[in-house]
Amino acid sequence: MADMMQTQAGDAGVFRNFDLNRVPSPCFVVDEKAVERNLVVLKEVADRSGAHILSALKAFSMFSLAPLVRQYLGGTCASGVFEARLGREEYGGEVATFCAGYKAQDMAEILDLSDHIIFNSPAQKGRFLDQAQAAGVQVGLRINPEHSEGEIPKYDPCAPCSRLGTPVSALNAETMAGVDGIHMHTLCEQGFEPLARTWAAVEPSLAPYLPDLKWVNFGGGHHITRADYDREALIAFLQKVRAKHGVEVYLEPGEAVALDAGILVGEILDLPVNGMSLAIADISATCHMPDVIEAPYRPALMDEAESGTTYRLGGPSCLAGDVVGDYTWAKPLKVGKRFAFLDQAHYSMVKTNTFNGVPLPAIAIWNSETDELKVVKQFGYDDFKARLS
């Protein structure tokens, strides 16, 4: 297994034409035309395969673009009551909710908001099955295919002793009682082949139950909009599953909706030297791009040079490990220099926090065809204070 995830960011493309000084810093800038291009691809896959494609709010919940998303996709998938409410209020269409553990006091509201509720274990399904059926909500069970395709163990839901999903080897008539569909989410920023291998591994074990199911949900982690993704193979696969087993099929892409659609703009604040050239920026790894530390991974710097001056770039917080990585600029940096990291619309935006009182980045929508720019959200002291007491 690798010890660091590799960024899947593509070329900077039209963002090279964007003047980084047009927005406050730090700032997420999302190109609505890039999002729409991704949505067009996803809709074509849905139309040709007959699959239901839902947008994963855990990865990209920029609801100012919900009117655009709902033109192309069939709804949203949620990870709990808050996301289910956001999906229902802003996006429309179907809402499929999965949570590793539901609270009893949330169940009535979740059922009111959801079309599908997916349980992580037979125990949770048993606890809430009658309530879900009385509400007319279809019931799903998340399975663990016990087949690993994960690049990083902690991002692999099929790793040993995983808490996510019911092991497929534990399925029986009792665990499947009352289940309308099965859900599996085993991929992370991957192509079609890992999905095909996973299904080949798990289909024989599911064969006794498939005739009684209404749907199969293949979850997320599918990089369908990436240039090298084999979409023709995916479409044929989905068509085959539908025809062979008489089930509806669902996909829940997250990154694919916003892939290569946004940048995070930052500014150099200071340039210390301690054994090497250092750069302090107003972008924090721990506050603005937590996956840099959690995954970990090295985000792609727009127009990074092959040679020049290399700086260890870090944030303004007091955390010693608040380091994004070592990056090379063709010319020596100056205080006030703007820069941008690529492919930051998904996950980074939803994971931001205000540790150490570090301000949250603003959020802007840019139209790369018309050059229209709108800063849709700026955060201040009240946003920081409202999380505390």
Secondary structure, DSSP 8 states (H G I E B T S, - for coil): --SSB-------GGGGGS-GGGS-SSEEEEEHHHHHHHHHHHHHHHHHH--EE-EETTT---GGGHHHHHHHSSEEEESSHHHHHHIIIII-SEEEEE-SS--HHHHHHHHHH-SEEEESSHHHHHHHHHHHHHTT-EEEEEEE-S----SSGGG-TTSTT-SSSEEGGG--TTTTTT--EEE----SSB-HHHHHHHHHHHHHHHTTTGGG-SEEE--S-B-TTSTT--HHHHHHHHHHHHHHH--EEEE--SHHHHTT-EEEEEEEEE--BSSSBEEEES--HHHH-THHHHTTB---BTT--SSSEEEEEE-SSS-TT-EEEEEEESS---TT-EEEEES-TTTHHHH---GGG----EEEEE-TTT--EEEEE---HHHHHTT--
